[in-house]
Amino acid sequence: MRSVLVCDGKQPSSELCMPHFRIRSLTAIVGALLLGTSAMRAQSVAPVVANPADVSSIDNIITTLYAVISGPVGQPRQWERFNTLMHPSARLAPTTCPPNGPCTMRVWTAAEYRQIADSSLTALGFREVELVKRVERYGNVAHAFSSYASYKGTETTPFARGINSIQLFWDGSRWWVFSIYWDSERPGNALPAEFTGGKP
């Protein structure tokens, strides 16, 4: 097929002229790319709507936080619901203190925590229950010390206990988890009696 050169209505005499069918093809390609980019952007920012009951109070959002990561062996965890609790800038930070080394901490985004923890939570039948919660609030910020016991499958004796330090933000209509920072019970770091819930 012969192409037709178009240069502002003049006869072709310059390297700046382009075949007309190329112009139409490039326009179509660029348009498709722009539409595809717009669709991807719309997908990536589509908000996940929280259940209003989950985020209406500090008690509810923390109760939900424990619920979404708990379940029997093989049951998928509720990660979409988990995401609705977390502020977009939220961080999760476990701390560890090995017997012969300095204490350290790791810091994860909510997405990184899901990637790291998902398979083991499901395989273990991990479930975590709150023992005691102490909350302090000033204006739009709140802090909760929430002690926990962690179990595997149907076991009735916890394999771990500790305290979650949870920071929360009130945006005027709902609560968000802004950070969760925790330490576990170990020799020399017993859970304080007031946080055991009466369980030795």
C-alpha positions in Angstrom: 0.0 0.0 0.0 1.3 3.4 -0.9 1.5 5.9 2.0 0.4 9.5 1.6 2.7 12.2 3.1 1.0 15.1 4.8 2.9 18.3 5.7 0.4 21.1 6.5 -1.3 20.6 3.2 1.9 21.1 1.2 3.7 18.7 -1.1 6.3 16.6 0.8 9.7 18.2 0.6 11.1 17.7 4.1 12.2 14.9 6.4 9.7 16.3 8.9 6.8 14.9 6.8 5.4 11.6 8.1 3.3 9.0 6.3 -0.4 9.7 7.1 -1.1 6.1 8.1 1.8 6.3 10.5 0.3 9.4 12.1 -3.0 7.6 12.6 -1.2 4.5 14.0 0.8 6.5 16.4 -2.2 8.4 17.6 -4.0 5.1 18.2 -1.1 3.6 20.1 -0.6 6.7 22.3 -4.4 6.8 23.0 -4.4 3.1 24.0 -1.4 3.6 26.3 -3.0 6.6 28.0 -6.2 4.7 28.5 -4.3 1.7 29.9 -2.3 3.9 32.2 -5.5 5.6 33.4 -7.1 2.3 34.1 -4.1 1.0 36.0 -4.0 4.2 38.1 -7.7 3.9 38.8 -7.2 0.3 39.9 -4.2 1.1 42.1 -5.9 3.9 44.0 -9.4 2.3 44.3 -10.2 2.6 48.0 -11.2 -0.4 50.0 -14.2 0.6 52.1 -14.1 -0.3 55.8 -17.0 -1.8 57.7 -18.1 1.3 59.8 -18.5 -1.0 62.8 -14.9 -2.1 62.6 -13.5 1.5 62.8 -16.1 3.4 64.9 -14.2 3.0 68.2 -10.8 2.1 69.6 -12.2 -1.1 71.1 -13.7 -2.2 67.8 -10.7 -1.5 65.6 -8.4 -3.4 68.0 -10.8 -6.3 68.3 -11.0 -6.5 64.5 -7.2 -6.3 64.3 -6.8 -9.5 66.3 -9.7 -11.2 64.4 -8.4 -10.6 60.9 -5.0 -12.3 61.5 -6.5 -15.3 63.4 -8.1 -18.5 62.2 -7.8 -22.3 61.9 -5.2 -24.1 59.8 -5.7 -23.5 56.1 -8.2 -20.7 56.4 -7.2 -17.6 54.5 -6.6 -14.5 56.6 -8.8 -11.4 56.1 -6.3 -9.2 54.4 -8.7 -6.9 52.6 -10.4 -6.2 56.0 -6.9 -5.8 57.6 -6.1 -3.1 55.0 -9.3 -1.1 55.8 -8.0 -0.7 59.4 -4.5 0.5 58.5 -3.6 4.1 57.6 -1.9 4.3 54.2 1.3 5.2 56.0 1.0 2.6 58.7 4.0 0.6 59.9 4.4 -2.6 61.9 7.5 -3.1 64.0 8.4 -6.3 65.9 11.3 -6.1 68.3 13.6 -9.0 69.4 16.3 -9.4 72.0 18.5 -12.5 71.4 20.3 -13.9 74.5 23.8 -13.0 73.2 23.2 -9.9 71.1 21.7 -6.4 71.1 18.0 -5.8 70.8 16.8 -5.1 67.3 13.7 -4.1 65.5 12.3 -4.5 62.0 9.9 -2.1 60.3 7.3 -3.2 57.7 4.6 -1.6 55.8 1.2 -3.3 56.0 1.8 -4.9 52.6 5.2 -6.2 53.7 3.7 -7.6 56.8 1.1 -9.5 54.8 3.7 -10.9 52.4 6.0 -12.0 55.3 3.3 -13.4 57.6 0.5 -14.8 55.5 1.7 -18.3 54.8 2.9 -19.0 58.3 -0.2 -17.7 59.9 -2.3 -19.9 57.7 -0.1 -23.0 58.1 0.1 -22.7 61.9 -3.5 -22.0 62.5 -2.3 -18.9 64.2 -4.7 -17.1 66.5 -4.1 -14.2 68.8 -6.3 -13.0 71.7 -6.2 -9.8 73.7 -5.6 -10.2 77.4 -5.7 -6.6 78.7 -6.0 -3.2 77.0 -5.0 0.2 78.4 -5.9 3.2 76.3 -5.0 6.9 76.5 -6.3 9.5 74.1 -5.6 13.2 73.5 -7.6 14.9 70.7 -7.1 13.0 67.5 -4.3 10.7 68.7 -4.6 7.6 70.9 -2.3 5.0 72.2 -3.2 1.5 73.4 -1.1 -1.0 75.3 -2.7 -4.3 74.4 -1.3 -7.5 75.9 -1.8 -10.7 73.9 -1.5 -14.4 73.9 -0.7 -16.3 70.7 -1.8 -19.9 70.0 -1.2 -22.5 67.3 -4.2 -24.5 65.9 -6.4 -25.9 68.7 -3.7 -25.7 71.4 -4.9 -24.2 74.7 -1.5 -23.1 76.0 0.0 -20.0 74.3 3.3 -20.3 72.6 3.9 -16.6 73.0 2.7 -13.6 75.0 3.6 -9.9 74.8 2.4 -6.4 74.4 1.3 -4.6 71.3 1.9 -0.8 71.4 -0.8 0.5 69.0 -0.9 4.1 67.9 -4.2 5.3 66.4 -5.4 8.4 64.5 -9.0 9.8 64.5 -9.7 11.6 61.2 -13.0 13.1 62.3 -15.1 10.2 61.2 -13.2 7.0 62.0 -10.1 5.5 63.6 -7.0 4.3 61.7 -4.2 2.2 63.0 -1.1 4.2 62.4 1.5 1.9 63.9 1.9 -1.4 65.8 5.1 -1.9 67.8 5.5 -5.0 69.9 7.7 -7.0 72.2 7.3 -10.6 73.4 7.7 -12.2 76.8 11.0 -13.9 77.4 13.4 -14.7 80.3 14.0 -11.5 82.1 11.1 -9.8 80.4 8.0 -11.3 82.0 4.6 -9.9 81.2 3.6 -7.5 84.0 1.0 -9.0 86.3 -1.5 -6.2 85.4 -1.3 -7.3 81.8 -1.8 -11.0 82.2 -5.5 -10.9 82.6 -5.3 -13.0 85.7 -3.5 -15.8 83.7 -0.1 -16.9 85.0 
